[in-house]
Amino acid sequence: MSFFKKILEKVGIGKQKAATPPPAAQPEAAKSAPSASAGAMSRMAKDDLLTREGVKDTPAAISQVDVVAKLDTLAKENPAKLDWKISIVDLLKLLDLDSSLDARKELAKELGCPEDLMGGDHAKMNTWLHKTVLQKIAENGGNIPSELFNK
């Protein structure tokens, strides 16, 4: 699994698909549908009722994950004062991921960091990496405000 996919999973992106029961599990929900005589309901109406009953208990897909709230909550609960909004190291620590220089270089390569930023001045790479990670989270359904990665 790529480093960035680990970040997405930690912030709750990509888990919505798992919330929908597999097709084999949906007939179980249909068993709870009220029974009716064949004469009282048409086949189409029964199918419609079963579909609605099966979907009723399934969580609705969320189009956007509230990453900001999740990260702010984690930051408040963390005894270290981590500022995920400005530091890639703090963001990775908050998500309980490897924040070492080697790990950050791996992530930077994965996300296409220009070679000249990965040289001696790691502050430039970290700045690029932080903005890029936040932007990619937003592109994947996270509610990251653009001002955090457009500075």
NUGUPA-174829 format. One line per field, with one value per residue (C-alpha): residue number from 1; residue in three letters; chain; y, x, z. Coordinates in steps of 0.02 Angstrom, whole numbers, plus 32768, in hexadecimal, padded with zeros to 4 digits. Example, Ala and Ser with C-alpha at 12.3 -4.5 7.8 and 13.67 -1.06 7.14 Angstrom:
NUGUPA-174829
pos c(1_2)
code c(ALA_SER)
unit c(A_A)
c2 c(7F1F_7FCB)
c1 c(8267_82AC)
c3 c(8186_8165)
//
This chain:
NUGUPA-174829
pos c(1_2_3_4_5_6_7_8_9_10_11_12_13_14_15_16_17_18_19_20_21_22_23_24_25_26_27_28_29_30_31_32_33_34_35_36_37_38_39_40_41_42_43_44_45_46_47_48_49_50_51_52_53_54_55_56_57_58_59_60_61_62_63_64_65_66_67_68_69_70_71_72_73_74_75_76_77_78_79_80_81_82_83_84_85_86_87_88_89_90_91_92_93_94_95_96_97_98_99_100_101_102_103_104_105_106_107_108_109_110_111_112_113_114_115_116_117_118_119_120_121_122_123_124_125_126_127_128_129_130_131_132_133_134_135_136_137_138_139_140_141_142_143_144_145_146_147_148_149_150_151)
code c(MET_SER_PHE_PHE_LYS_LYS_ILE_LEU_GLU_LYS_VAL_GLY_ILE_GLY_LYS_GLN_LYS_ALA_ALA_THR_PRO_PRO_PRO_ALA_ALA_GLN_PRO_GLU_ALA_ALA_LYS_SER_ALA_PRO_SER_ALA_SER_ALA_GLY_ALA_MET_SER_ARG_MET_ALA_LYS_ASP_ASP_LEU_LEU_THR_ARG_GLU_GLY_VAL_LYS_ASP_THR_PRO_ALA_ALA_ILE_SER_GLN_VAL_ASP_VAL_VAL_ALA_LYS_LEU_ASP_THR_LEU_ALA_LYS_GLU_ASN_PRO_ALA_LYS_LEU_ASP_TRP_LYS_ILE_SER_ILE_VAL_ASP_LEU_LEU_LYS_LEU_LEU_ASP_LEU_ASP_SER_SER_LEU_ASP_ALA_ARG_LYS_GLU_LEU_ALA_LYS_GLU_LEU_GLY_CYS_PRO_GLU_ASP_LEU_MET_GLY_GLY_ASP_HIS_ALA_LYS_MET_ASN_THR_TRP_LEU_HIS_LYS_THR_VAL_LEU_GLN_LYS_ILE_ALA_GLU_ASN_GLY_GLY_ASN_ILE_PRO_SER_GLU_LEU_PHE_ASN_LYS)
unit c(A_A_A_A_A_A_A_A_A_A_A_A_A_A_A_A_A_A_A_A_A_A_A_A_A_A_A_A_A_A_A_A_A_A_A_A_A_A_A_A_A_A_A_A_A_A_A_A_A_A_A_A_A_A_A_A_A_A_A_A_A_A_A_A_A_A_A_A_A_A_A_A_A_A_A_A_A_A_A_A_A_A_A_A_A_A_A_A_A_A_A_A_A_A_A_A_A_A_A_A_A_A_A_A_A_A_A_A_A_A_A_A_A_A_A_A_A_A_A_A_A_A_A_A_A_A_A_A_A_A_A_A_A_A_A_A_A_A_A_A_A_A_A_A_A_A_A_A_A_A_A)
c2 c(8000_80AA_8126_81A1_811C_80FF_81B8_81B1_811B_816F_8208_819B_81A7_8109_80B2_80E1_804D_7FD7_801F_7FD9_7F23_7EAA_7E71_7DCB_7E27_7E8D_7DFE_7DF4_7EA4_7E73_7DE9_7E6F_7EBA_7EA8_7E16_7E33_7DC3_7DAC_7DF9_7E95_7ECB_7EBF_7E6F_7F19_7F66_7ED6_7EEC_7FA7_7F88_7F0A_7F80_800F_7FA0_7F5E_800D_805A_8012_8031_80CF_8153_8170_820E_8275_82D5_82A1_8321_8313_83BA_8387_82DE_832A_83B5_8334_82C9_8364_8395_82E5_82D8_830D_8352_83F7_83C2_8442_83DA_8477_84B1_841A_8378_832A_8357_8319_8270_8262_828B_81FE_8189_8173_8175_822A_8207_825E_81BB_81A4_8257_8240_81A2_8200_8292_821E_81C8_826F_82B0_832D_8389_8346_83F3_83FC_8354_8387_83D6_844E_83DB_846F_8491_83DA_83D9_8475_842C_8385_83D0_8437_83A6_8329_83A0_83C3_8309_82E6_836C_8320_8278_82B7_830D_83B7_840E_84CA_8505_858E_8505_84CB_8567_85D6)
c1 c(8000_8042_8070_7FEC_7F64_7F91_7F73_7ECA_7E96_7ECC_7E61_7DCD_7DCF_7DB0_7D4F_7CA0_7C9E_7CB7_7C1C_7BA9_7B7F_7BB3_7B28_7B1A_7AF0_7A62_79E4_79F0_79AB_7924_78E9_78AF_783B_7783_772E_769A_7628_7652_75AA_75C6_7669_76AB_7755_779D_775C_77A6_784F_7846_781D_78A9_7925_78F1_78F5_79A1_79E5_7991_7A0F_7AA5_7B05_7AFD_7B9F_7BF5_7C39_7CB2_7D0F_7D1E_7DDB_7DF0_7D7F_7DD5_7E84_7E52_7E09_7EA5_7F10_7EAA_7EB7_7F72_7FE2_8063_8032_802F_7FFF_7FC7_7F93_8046_80B8_80C2_8122_8097_8013_8069_8084_7FCE_7F9B_8015_807D_8139_8172_822C_828E_8297_81DA_81BC_8234_81D6_8131_817B_81B8_810F_80B6_8131_8198_8215_82C6_830C_829B_82D5_838B_83E2_835A_82D5_826B_823E_8210_81A9_814A_8127_80F7_8080_8023_801D_7FDD_7F52_7F26_7F21_7EB4_7E3C_7E3E_7E0F_7D78_7DBE_7D7E_7E27_7E11_7E73_7EC9_7F2D_7F7E_7F76_7FE9)
c3 c(8000_7FD3_805A_801F_8023_80D9_80F8_80A1_8109_81AA_8184_8155_8098_8037_80C1_8083_800B_809E_80F5_806E_8091_8009_7F94_7FF0_8092_8049_8040_80FE_8107_808B_8101_817A_80F6_8124_80CD_805E_7FFA_7F43_7F15_7F7F_7F30_7E82_7E68_7E3E_7EDF_7F44_7EF0_7F12_7FC9_7FDC_7F8B_7FFC_8095_8066_804B_80E3_815D_80ED_8118_8090_8034_806D_7FDF_804D_80EA_8176_8180_81D7_8268_8276_8278_82EF_8367_835E_837E_8417_845D_843E_84D0_8456_840A_8353_82CF_823A_81DB_81C1_81DB_8179_8209_8283_8209_81F7_82B4_82D3_825E_82B6_8218_8200_81F7_81E2_8158_80F7_8102_80CA_8038_8007_800D_7FAD_7F23_7F1D_7F07_7E84_7EE6_7E77_7E91_7EB9_7F53_7F95_7FA4_8039_8072_80B7_80EF_8038_801D_80BD_8088_7FDB_8026_80A7_8024_7FAA_802A_805F_7FAA_7F80_8018_7FD8_7F29_7F75_7FD4_806E_80A2_80AA_8093_7FFB_805F_80B8_8016_7FAA_8012)
//
